[in-house]
């Protein structure tokens, strides 16, 4: 029975740790609004 509680505790710790990691990476700063993508010079040469 002790192995069950050890395994359950390990699973809970891993799930909570991964959730916190995902939340932390999701809050990284976004690209500022003033940044615009520059078009390639040869954008229309492909014939699309």
JOMO-V444076 format. One record per backbone hydrogen bond with DSSP energy under -1.0 kcal/mol. CO is the residue of the C=O (numbers start at 1). NH is the residue of the N-H. If there is no record, write none. Layout:
co=CO nh=NH
co=CO nh=NH
//
This chain:
co=1 nh=5
co=2 nh=6
co=3 nh=7
co=4 nh=8
co=5 nh=9
co=6 nh=10
co=7 nh=11
co=8 nh=12
co=9 nh=13
co=10 nh=14
co=11 nh=15
co=12 nh=16
co=13 nh=17
co=14 nh=18
co=15 nh=19
co=16 nh=20
co=17 nh=21
co=18 nh=22
co=19 nh=23
co=20 nh=24
co=21 nh=25
co=22 nh=26
co=25 nh=28
co=32 nh=35
co=40 nh=43
//
